[in-house]
């Protein structure tokens, strides 16, 4: 009975995540009349791809998509580089004062200066209305660093470092030849965390960017969802829009979701192993 109850609860929780996705996907390829009649639920009706055709013909959305992919890629690469460079030394017992350094880094998890000081700082640094305001400020995550440091401490034995040291390896060589090859699961997990977090974020673009050419796809999508009626979406005249705003919204949601869905299968094996780190340790 307990197994049945647990399975039922898990099934319901999975359904709350999957069913809305299928609903939006069905609306994006259904006809305008079916969507306006509120008759589309989990299966599309009168299938057509006019909304997707309009999106691909629209220069703003396609440019924003490619721009968001570039920002997400740079953010993930820089974030992982900084996280590895911080987690590796903090995981080594030979580093003097590592507990103090860890405490200073974790302090930023609980306290921040606030939005106005951040804006003044970014303005003085000259990154307002630039791509780097979306990449640099949040590229380092103390939370992700703590996860990786814990993984390195509990997974990689100190004896491996001692053997490498006796063979004459430097810390850079230990990092490249010992730590990184054994850290693929956690690296895949944190890379996905960084990529998904940056891909779904739009608040910083709302605060620090006014140029349309630098607005990510999620910012445009949020404007579409928050607005209503005829102002829900604004595509260029060359897009030749024939779909209703509701269908265009659904198609844009799918358009903005597909890149992450296409990436996940390639790192699924490492991601599942990474999130299970520590789950079976005594």
C-alpha positions as CSV (number, residue, x, y, z in Angstrom):
1,X,0.0,0.0,0.0
2,X,2.8,2.4,0.9
3,X,4.5,1.7,-2.5
4,X,1.2,2.4,-4.3
5,X,0.7,5.7,-2.4
6,X,4.3,6.9,-3.1
7,X,4.0,6.0,-6.8
8,X,0.7,7.8,-7.0
9,X,2.1,10.9,-5.5
10,X,5.1,10.8,-7.8
11,X,2.9,10.3,-10.8
12,X,0.7,13.3,-9.8
13,X,3.8,15.5,-9.3
14,X,5.2,14.4,-12.7
15,X,1.8,15.2,-14.3
16,X,1.8,18.7,-13.0
17,X,5.1,19.3,-14.9
18,X,4.4,17.4,-18.1
19,X,0.7,18.1,-18.8
20,X,1.1,22.0,-19.0
21,X,4.0,21.4,-21.4
22,X,1.9,19.2,-23.7
23,X,-1.0,21.7,-23.4
24,X,1.3,24.6,-24.6
25,X,2.8,22.4,-27.3
26,X,-0.7,21.4,-28.6
27,X,-1.8,25.1,-28.7
28,X,1.2,26.1,-30.6
29,X,0.4,23.8,-33.6
30,X,-3.4,24.1,-33.5
31,X,-5.6,26.3,-35.6
32,X,-6.7,29.8,-34.4
33,X,-10.4,28.8,-34.3
34,X,-9.7,25.7,-32.1
35,X,-7.6,27.8,-29.6
36,X,-10.1,30.6,-29.5
37,X,-12.9,28.1,-28.8
38,X,-10.9,26.7,-25.8
39,X,-11.1,23.2,-27.2
40,X,-7.4,22.4,-27.2
41,X,-6.2,20.4,-24.2
42,X,-3.5,17.7,-24.6
43,X,-3.9,17.0,-28.3
44,X,-3.7,19.5,-31.1
45,X,-6.6,20.2,-33.4
46,X,-6.4,21.2,-37.1
47,X,-2.7,21.1,-37.1
48,X,-0.8,24.0,-38.7
49,X,2.6,25.6,-38.2
50,X,1.8,29.2,-39.1
51,X,2.9,30.5,-35.7
52,X,6.3,28.9,-36.0
53,X,6.6,30.2,-39.6
54,X,5.9,33.7,-38.3
55,X,8.5,33.4,-35.6
56,X,11.2,32.3,-37.9
57,X,10.3,35.0,-40.4
58,X,10.5,37.6,-37.6
59,X,14.0,39.0,-37.2
60,X,13.6,40.1,-33.6
61,X,12.8,36.7,-32.1
62,X,15.4,34.8,-34.1
63,X,18.1,37.3,-33.3
64,X,17.1,37.2,-29.6
65,X,17.2,33.4,-29.6
66,X,20.8,33.4,-31.1
67,X,21.8,36.1,-28.8
68,X,20.5,34.2,-25.7
69,X,22.3,31.1,-26.8
70,X,25.6,33.1,-27.0
71,X,25.0,34.7,-23.6
72,X,24.1,31.3,-22.0
73,X,27.2,29.7,-23.5
74,X,29.5,32.4,-22.2
75,X,27.8,32.5,-18.8
76,X,28.1,28.7,-18.4
77,X,31.8,28.5,-19.5
78,X,32.8,31.5,-17.3
79,X,30.7,30.3,-14.4
80,X,32.2,26.7,-14.5
81,X,35.7,28.0,-14.9
82,X,35.4,30.3,-11.9
83,X,33.6,27.6,-9.8
84,X,36.3,25.0,-10.5
85,X,39.1,27.5,-9.7
86,X,37.5,28.2,-6.4
87,X,36.3,24.7,-5.4
88,X,39.6,22.9,-6.1
89,X,41.8,24.9,-3.7
90,X,39.1,25.1,-1.0
91,X,38.7,21.3,-1.1
92,X,42.4,20.7,-0.4
93,X,43.5,20.4,3.2
94,X,46.9,21.9,2.4
95,X,45.3,25.3,1.8
96,X,45.8,27.5,4.9
97,X,42.7,29.5,6.0
98,X,40.3,27.7,3.6
99,X,37.6,27.7,6.2
100,X,37.8,31.5,6.6
101,X,37.8,31.9,2.8
102,X,34.7,29.6,2.5
103,X,32.9,31.6,5.2
104,X,33.6,34.8,3.3
105,X,32.3,33.4,0.1
106,X,29.2,31.9,1.7
107,X,28.5,35.3,3.4
108,X,27.3,36.5,0.0
109,X,24.5,33.9,0.0
110,X,22.7,35.6,2.8
111,X,23.5,39.3,2.4
112,X,23.6,41.6,-0.7
113,X,23.8,45.3,-1.2
114,X,20.5,45.6,-3.1
115,X,19.4,46.6,-6.5
116,X,20.3,50.3,-6.5
117,X,23.9,49.8,-5.3
118,X,24.2,47.0,-7.9
119,X,23.0,49.4,-10.7
120,X,25.5,52.1,-9.6
121,X,28.3,49.6,-9.5
122,X,27.5,48.2,-13.0
123,X,27.2,51.8,-14.3
124,X,30.6,52.7,-13.0
125,X,32.0,49.5,-14.5
126,X,30.5,50.5,-17.9
127,X,28.6,47.3,-18.4
128,X,25.1,48.7,-18.4
129,X,23.4,48.1,-21.8
130,X,26.0,45.5,-22.8
131,X,26.0,41.8,-23.0
132,X,28.4,41.5,-20.1
133,X,25.9,42.7,-17.6
134,X,24.0,39.4,-18.2
135,X,27.2,37.3,-17.9
136,X,29.7,38.6,-15.4
137,X,27.7,39.6,-12.2
138,X,26.2,36.2,-11.6
139,X,28.8,34.0,-13.2
140,X,30.1,32.8,-9.9
141,X,27.6,31.0,-7.7
142,X,28.7,30.3,-4.1
143,X,26.0,27.6,-3.8
144,X,27.4,25.7,-6.9
145,X,30.9,26.2,-5.6
146,X,29.9,24.6,-2.2
147,X,28.4,21.7,-4.0
148,X,31.5,21.1,-6.1
149,X,33.8,21.5,-3.2
150,X,31.9,19.0,-1.2
151,X,32.0,16.6,-4.1
152,X,35.7,16.9,-4.5
153,X,36.2,16.4,-0.7
154,X,34.1,13.3,-0.5
155,X,34.8,11.6,-3.9
156,X,38.5,12.2,-4.7
157,X,40.8,10.6,-2.1
158,X,43.8,12.6,-0.9
159,X,46.1,9.7,-1.7
160,X,45.6,10.4,-5.4
161,X,46.9,13.9,-4.9
162,X,49.8,12.6,-2.8
163,X,50.8,10.1,-5.6
164,X,50.6,12.9,-8.2
165,X,52.7,15.2,-6.0
166,X,55.4,12.5,-5.6
167,X,55.5,12.1,-9.3
168,X,56.3,15.8,-9.6
169,X,52.9,17.1,-10.6
170,X,52.0,20.8,-9.9
171,X,48.6,21.9,-8.7
172,X,47.6,22.8,-12.3
173,X,48.5,19.3,-13.4
174,X,46.7,17.7,-10.5
175,X,43.6,19.8,-11.4
176,X,43.8,18.9,-15.1
177,X,44.8,15.2,-14.9
178,X,43.3,14.1,-11.5
179,X,40.4,16.3,-10.5
180,X,38.6,17.2,-13.7
181,X,38.6,13.6,-15.2
182,X,37.0,12.4,-12.0
183,X,34.5,15.3,-11.8
184,X,32.5,14.8,-15.0
185,X,29.2,14.1,-13.2
186,X,29.3,17.1,-11.0
187,X,30.5,19.3,-13.8
188,X,27.6,18.2,-16.0
189,X,25.2,18.9,-13.2
190,X,26.5,22.3,-12.4
191,X,26.8,23.2,-16.1
192,X,23.1,22.4,-16.5
193,X,22.3,24.5,-13.4
194,X,24.2,27.5,-14.8
195,X,22.7,27.1,-18.3
196,X,19.1,26.7,-17.2
197,X,19.4,29.5,-14.6
198,X,20.8,31.9,-17.2
199,X,18.4,30.8,-19.9
200,X,15.3,31.4,-17.7
201,X,16.4,34.7,-16.2
202,X,15.0,38.0,-17.4
203,X,14.9,40.3,-14.4
204,X,18.4,41.6,-14.9
205,X,17.6,42.4,-18.5
206,X,14.6,44.3,-17.4
207,X,16.7,46.4,-15.0
208,X,20.0,46.9,-16.8
209,X,19.2,46.8,-20.5
210,X,17.1,49.1,-22.7
211,X,18.5,48.3,-26.1
212,X,16.2,45.9,-28.0
213,X,19.1,44.2,-29.7
214,X,20.5,43.1,-26.3
215,X,17.3,41.7,-24.9
216,X,17.2,37.9,-24.3
217,X,14.4,35.7,-25.5
218,X,13.0,35.2,-22.0
219,X,12.6,39.0,-21.6
220,X,10.6,39.2,-24.8
221,X,8.6,36.2,-23.7
222,X,7.8,37.7,-20.3
223,X,6.5,40.8,-22.0
224,X,4.3,38.7,-24.2
225,X,2.8,36.8,-21.2
226,X,2.3,39.8,-19.0
227,X,0.6,41.9,-21.7
228,X,-2.8,41.0,-23.1
229,X,-5.0,41.6,-26.1
230,X,-3.5,42.9,-29.3
231,X,-0.4,44.1,-27.5
232,X,0.5,40.6,-26.4
233,X,3.1,40.2,-29.1
234,X,4.6,42.5,-31.7
235,X,6.3,40.9,-34.6
236,X,7.8,42.7,-37.6
237,X,5.7,43.2,-40.7
238,X,7.9,40.8,-42.6
239,X,6.7,38.0,-40.4
240,X,3.3,37.9,-42.1
241,X,1.5,37.0,-38.9
242,X,-1.7,35.0,-39.4
243,X,-2.0,33.5,-35.9
244,X,-3.7,34.9,-32.9
245,X,-1.7,36.3,-30.0
246,X,-2.5,33.3,-27.8
247,X,-1.2,30.8,-30.5
248,X,1.9,33.0,-31.0
249,X,2.5,33.0,-27.2
250,X,2.4,29.2,-27.1
251,X,4.7,28.9,-30.1
252,X,7.2,31.3,-28.6
253,X,7.2,29.5,-25.3
254,X,8.0,26.2,-27.1
255,X,10.6,28.1,-29.3
256,X,12.3,29.4,-26.1
257,X,12.2,26.0,-24.4
258,X,13.6,23.7,-27.1
259,X,17.3,24.6,-26.8
260,X,17.4,23.4,-23.2
261,X,15.4,20.3,-24.0
262,X,17.9,19.5,-26.8
263,X,20.9,19.8,-24.6
264,X,19.7,17.7,-21.7
265,X,19.8,14.2,-23.5
266,X,23.5,14.6,-24.1
267,X,24.4,15.1,-20.4
268,X,21.6,13.1,-18.9
269,X,23.8,10.3,-17.8
270,X,26.3,12.6,-16.0
271,X,23.5,14.8,-14.7
272,X,21.7,11.9,-13.0
273,X,24.9,10.6,-11.5
274,X,25.8,14.1,-10.3
275,X,22.6,14.8,-8.5
276,X,22.8,11.5,-6.7
277,X,26.2,12.4,-5.2
278,X,26.0,11.8,-1.5
279,X,22.6,10.1,-1.6
280,X,24.0,6.6,-1.0
281,X,26.9,7.6,1.3
282,X,26.8,6.6,5.0
